[in-house]
């Protein structure tokens, strides 16, 4: 069994809709630690990264939050790197998906100190591969993959040591169904592997997962999984920041998490974009906790 270090990053600066900053609290309220401990893991809740309130920043919206998000991601990276050095698996609770520019970078740094590379599985309705120059919305939660690849803003792209945090051939995005023109262009230019919902419809989740795992494992020593709850269809997960119809089913999502744990290569995980304001009775947070249990080894038998 593993030692899991839980870290909350209650940030909503990367999104246009408020509420995801309460995600870490909602997931803890749904008894995350209890579920993971029941499997046999040791869970250490390290609290939250300090985040200023939006009202104190004097910033309107969008790209103006970039310096603040970079500072928060830098601290997040320091914390996740330390967890890995100490033998823990980081489980980072968002907040919006911009936080992953830090969480993944920290784990990549710790592995690089051992001469190792990191593989990345990104479960999301969106590719999150815009840059500050290409974004239409200005929302930074649509940019973390680009920055982990070393693209975009120089400060946010250089949080891993050495940068970039991950290489394109070690990156797979799964479940995408809402990409803007710039993101389609970047997917081709940057060279990442992407599996859309059509791929899952035609080939099945199991085949897609096995292929993605093989790709990101070639030349790496561990896999980081970044799960945006909008990966799942909003009929199952209504309380998310940017819902998109036509996502993974309940069982497809659990199969994905179970399959990833079965690799024996999990070195870190994000759980992001839970929005209690849009949820019904904390249903989405409870679903998220169930997925974390599957992602850390819970089985039906």
GUKE-544381 format. One record per residue: x, y, z of N, C-alpha, C, O in turn; residue in one letter. Coordinates in steps of 0.2 Angstrom, whole numbers, plus 5000, padded with zeros to 4 digits. Atoms other than C-alpha are relative to their C-alpha. Layout:
N
XYZXYZXYZXYZa
...
END
This chain:
301
500449945000500050005000500450065000501050065002x
499649945001500550184997499950055006499450055010x
500149944996500850345007499850054996500150074991x
500349955004499750475000500050075004499750075009x
500049934997500050665003499550044997499650054991x
500649965003498450765000500250075001500450105007x
499949935000498650944996499550044996499350024991x
500549965003497351074993500350064997500750094999x
499849945003497551214981499350044997499150034992x
500649985001495951314982500050074996499950124998x
499949955005496151424966499450004995499249954993x
500549995005494851494955500250064995499850074990x
499849945005495851634946500149984993500150024989x
499950025007496151524931499349994996499449984990x
500750025003494251504927499650075000499750115004x
500549945000492851634923499549995004499150045006x
500550024996491651544934500249995007500749955008x
499850014993491751554953499849935003499349915000x
500350064996491551404965500549955000500549915005x
499650065000492951284961500550015006500949965008x
499549994994494051364975499749965006500149955011x
500350044994492851264987500149934998499849895002x
499950075002493251104978500449965005500149905007x
499750044995494551044990499649985007499649935009x
500550004994493351075005499549954999499349905003x
500650045002491950984996500349925000499949885002x
499850065001493050834992500249975007500149915008x
499850034993493750815010499349995004499349945007x
500650014997491950835016499749934998499349905002x
500250065003491550685005500449945003500349885000x
499650054997492750585016500549964996500649904996x
499550035004494150565004500549965004500749905002x
499550044996495450515017499849935003500149885003x
500350064997494250385025500049954995500249894996x
500150055006493950305008500749974998500849914997x
499350025002495850295004500349955006500749915004x
499850044994496250225022499749945000500049895002x
500450065000494950095020500349954995500349894997x
499650045005495950025005500649975003500949925001x
499450024997497450015016500650055000501250045002x
499549955000498450175012500150045006499650045010x
499949954995499150295024499950074996500250084991x
500249935002498450475021500250055004500150055010x
499749944996499350635026499750064997499950074991x
500349945003498250785023500450065003500550085009x
499549954999499550925022499650075000500050125000x
500449945001498151065021500150034993500150004988x
500149975006498051195008500650054999500950085003x
499649955002499251304998499750075002499150085000x
500349944999498951485004499850044994500350054989x
500249975006497951574991499650075002499250075006x
500349944998497451764992499350004997499149964992x
500749995002495651814990500050044993500450084993x
500049965007495151874972499950075002500250124998x
500249934999494452034980500650045002500650105001x
499449964998496152084987500650014995501050054996x
499550005005497152064971500050074996500550094993x
500149945004496452224962500149984993500350024989x
499950025007496452124946499349984997498849955001x
500650005003494952114934499849924999499449895002x
500250075002494951934926500649984996501050014994x
499650025006495851824914500750005001501049985006x
499250015001497651834909500350055006500950045007x
499749964995497951974923500249965006500549985010x
499950044994497951834936500649964999500849925003x
499550045002499451754927500650005006500849955008x
499550004995500751814940499849975007500249945010x
500250034994499751764955500049924999500249895004x
500050075002499451594947500749975000500849915002x
499350025001501251574943500349995007500649945009x
499750014993501751604962499749955003500049915007x
500350054997500451484968500249934997500349895001x
499750065004501051354955500749985003500949935003x
499350014997502851384961500049965007500449925008x
500050034993502351344979499749934999500049885003x
500250075001501351194973500549954998500649905000x
499450045002502851124964500549995005500749935006x
499550014994503951144979499749955004500149905007x
500350054996502651044989500049934997500249885001x
500050075003502450904977500649974999500749915000x
499350035000504250884974500349975007500649925007x
499850024993504550874993499649935001499949885004x
500450074999503150734994500449944997500549895000x
499750055003504050634981500649985003500849925004x
499350014996505750654989499949965006500349925008x
500250034994504950595005499749934999499549905004x
500350075001504150434997499350005000499049955000x
500850005000502350494996499850014993500250034988x
500449985006501150504981499650065001499150065005x
500449944999500450674980499349994997499349974991x
500750005002498550694978499850075001499750095006x
500149935000498250874973499350024999499050004993x
500749985001496450944975499950074998500250125001x
500149935002495951094965499350025002498949975004x
499749955004495351224962499949984993499849934990x
500050015008495451254943500649964998501149965001x
499550055002496551154932500750044999501250014997x
499449975000497851294931500549985005501149985004x
499550024995498651224947500449944998501049935001x
499650055002499251074937500750024997501149984996x
499349985003500651174929500550005006501150005005x
499650004994501351174947500149935003500649905004x
500050064997500851004954500449954995500949914998x
499650055005501550904938500750025000501249985000x
499349985001503151014937500449985007501049965006x
499750024994503550974955500249935000500849915002x
499950075000503450784953500549994994501049954995x
499550015005504450804937500750025002501249995000x
499349984997505850894946500349955004500849935004x
499750054996505950764959500249944996500749914998x
499850065004506050624946500750024996501149984996x
499449985004507350724936500650005005501249985002x
499450014995508450724952500349935000500949925002x
499850075000508550534950500249984993500349924991x
499950015007508850554931499449964996499649934992x
500650035003507050504927499650054997499650114998x
500549965003505750564916499349985002499149935004x
500750014998503850584919499550004994499650034989x
500650015005502350524909499450045003499350045009x
500649964998500750624909499449984997499349984990x
500750025002498950564907499550065002499450075008x
500449944999497750714905499349984999499149974993x
500750025001495850664908499650065000499550095005x
500349935000494850814902499650004994499749974989x
500449985006493550874890500350054996500250054990x
499649955004494751004885500749985000501049945004x
499350025001496550994879500450055004501050035006x
499649954995497151144890500650024997501150025001x
499449995004498451184877500150064997500550074992x
499949935002498251364874500650035003500850015008x
499549964997499551494878499750075001499250094998x
500249935000499351674883499950044994499550084993x
500049975007499651724865499449974996499150014992x
500650035004498251604858499350005003498949995000x
500650004997496951614871499550054998499650114996x
500549965002495251684866499750035007499550095008x
500449984994494451684884500550035005500250075009x
499549974995496051734894500049955006500449975011x
500050054994495651584906500649965000500849924996x
499450035000497251514912500049935002500449895001x
500250074999496451344917500049974993500049914993x
499950035006496551314898500750004997500849994991x
499350005002498451324897500549965003501049965001x
499550044996499251204909500449954996501049954997x
499650055004499751074896500550034996501150014996x
499549965004500551204885500650025004501250015002x
499549984995501551264900500549945002501149955003x
499650064998502051094906500549974994501049944995x
499650025006502751064888500550054999500950054994x
499549955001503851224890499850054995500250094993x
500249955004502751334879499650065004499550055010x
500449954997501851494883500450055004501050075002x
499749954996502351614897500649975003500649915006x
499450034997504151594902500149985007500449935009x
500050024993503851594920499649945002499949905006x
500450064998502451474921500349944997500249884999x
499750055003503351364909500649975002500949925000x
499350014997504951354919500049975007500549985011x
500050024993504351284936500349935001500549925007x
499650064999505151114933500750014999500950064995x
499349995000506951094935500349934998500349895002x
500049955006507451064921499450004997499049954998x
500649995004506051124910500249974993500849974991x
500750004998505051074902499849945004500249895005x
500250054995504150964915499949934996500149884999x
500150065003503550834902500250014992500250074990x
499850005007504050794884499349984996498949954998x
500650025004502650784870499949934999499349915000x
500150075001502950604867499849965006499749905006x
500250034994502650574885499350025003499250015009x
500649974997500950664886499449974995499549974989x
500650025003499250594882499450035003499350035009x
500749974998497550684883499549964998499449944992x
500550055001496050574884499350035002499250065007x
500649984999494250624883499850074997499250094998x
500149935003494350784873499450004996499349964992x
500549995004492850854865499850074999499350094996x
500149935000492951044866500750034999500950065004x
499449975002494451114857499950064996499550064991x
500049955004494651284850500550004994500949964994x
499650015006495551314833500850015002501249974999x
499349994998497151374842500349935003500849915002x
499850064997497151214852500149944995500649904996x
499950055005496951104837500750014997501049964995x
499449995003498451184829500649985005501149965003x
499550024995499451164845500149935001500749915002x
500050074999499050984847500549974994500949934995x
499650035006499850954829500750035001501249995000x
499349975000501351074832500449985006501049965005x
499650024994501851024849500149925000500649905004x
499950075001501650834845499749965006500049905006x
500250044994500650774860499549954997499249964991x
500550045002499450624858499450025003499350035009x
500649994997497650654860499549954998499449934992x
500550055001496150534861499350045001499250065007x
500649964999494450624858499549955002499649895003x
500650044998492750554864499849954994499649904995x
500250055006492550484846500549945000500349884999x
499550064999494150374849499749955005499749895004x
500350044994493350314865499449964997499349904999x
500650035003491650284856500249944995499949894995x
499950055005492450184842500449955002500349895000x
499550054998493850094851499949975007500149925008x
500150024993493250084869500650035004501150045002x
499549974996494050154884500649965002501149985003x
499550044998495050004888500650004995501250014997x
499550005006495950004871500450075000501050075000x
499749935000496250194872500550005006501150035005x
499649994994496950184890500749964999501249985001x
499450055001498150034886500550044995501150034996x
499549975005498850124871500350075003500950085002x
499749944997499050294880500549985005501050025006x
499650024995499850204895500749984997501250004999x
499350025003501150124883500450064997501050064998x
499649955003501550284874500350045006500950065005x
499749964995501850384890500549975005500950005008x
499650044995502750244899500749994996501249974999x
499450015004504050234885500550055001500550114999x
499449954998505650314892499850045006500250095008x
500149974994504850364908500049955006500049895005x
500050054994504850294926499450015004499349975009x
500649994996503150354932499550044996499750074991x
500549975003501450414927499650055005499550035010x
500449954997500550574933499450004997499350014991x
500750005003498650574931499750065002499750085008x
500449934999497750744930499349994998499249994992x
500850015002495850714931499650065002499650095007x
500549955000494750854927499349975000499149934996x
500650044999492950804933499650014994499149984993x
500449995006492250874916500249954995499949944990x
499950065003493050714909499449964999499349934994x
500650045000491450634914499450044998499450104998x
500649975003489750674906499750045006499650015012x
500349964995488850814916499449975003499249995008x
500650034997487350704919500249965006499849955011x
499850044994488450604931500450055005500450045011x
499649954997489550754936499850074999500150114995x
500249935002488550914936500450065003500450115000x
499649944997489651014948500750014998501149995002x
499449995003491051054937500050074997499550104996x
500049935002491751224931499850014993499550064992x
500249995007491551194912499749944997500149904994x
500350065003490351054908499950004993499850054990x
500050015007490350984891499649934999499849885001x
500350065001489050854885500449954997500849964993x
499750055004489550684879500649975003501049954999x
499450034997490850634891500049935002499549895001x
499950074998491450474899499449985005499250025008x
500550024995490150374908500349985007500949985008x
499750024993490250324926500449945000501049945003x
499650065000490950154922500650014996501149984998x
499449995004492150214909500550045004501150025004x
499549974995492850334922500349965005500949965006x
499750054995493050204935500549954997501049944999x
499550055004493850084922500650044999501250015000x
499449965002495050224917500550005007501149995006x
499749994994495550254935500349935003500949925005x
499850074998495650064939500649984996501149954999x
499550025004496750034924500650045001501250015001x
499449964999497950174928500449975007501049975007x
499750034994498250104946500349934998500949925001x
499750065002498549934938500750004997501049954997x
499450005004500049994929500650005006501149985004x
499549994995500950014946500550054999501150055002x
499549945002501750174939499850065002500150125001x
500349944998500650304947500550045005500750015010x
499649964996501750444955499750065002500050105006x
500349944998500550584957499350004997499249974991x
500649995003498750634954499750075002499850095007x
500449944999497650794952499349985000499149934996x
500750005001495850804955499750075000499850115006x
500249935001495150974949499450014997499049974994x
500649975003493751074944499349985003498849985000x
500650014996492451014957499750075002500150115005x
500349934998491251164959499349985004498849975001x
500650014996490051144974499450044998498950035000x
500649955001489051294969499549984994498949994995x
500450035006488451204953499849935001499449904997x
500250074998488251034962499349995003499050045005x
500750024997486750944969500249965006500349905005x
499950044994487050884987500749975000500849925003x
499350035000488950864985500149944996500549904997x
500050075004488550724972500750004996501049944996x
499450005004490050774961500649985004501149955002x
499550024996491250774975500049935003500649905003x
500050074998490650604981500249964994500549914995x
499850035006490850544963500850005000501149954998x
499249995001492650614963500349955005500949935004x
499750044995493050524979500049934999500549895000x
500050065003492450364972500549984995500849934995x
499550015005493550384957500750005003501149975000x
499350004997495050424968500149935004500749905003x
499950064997494750264977500149944995500649904996x
499850055005494750164961500750024997501049974995x
499449985002496250264956500649985004501249985002x
499550024995497150204971499949935002500149915008x
500050074999496650024970499449965003499449905004x
500650034998494949994976499749964995499749984989x
500350055005494049844967499449985003499249985009x
500750034998492349764967500149945004499849925008x
499850064996493149604972500750005002500949955005x
END
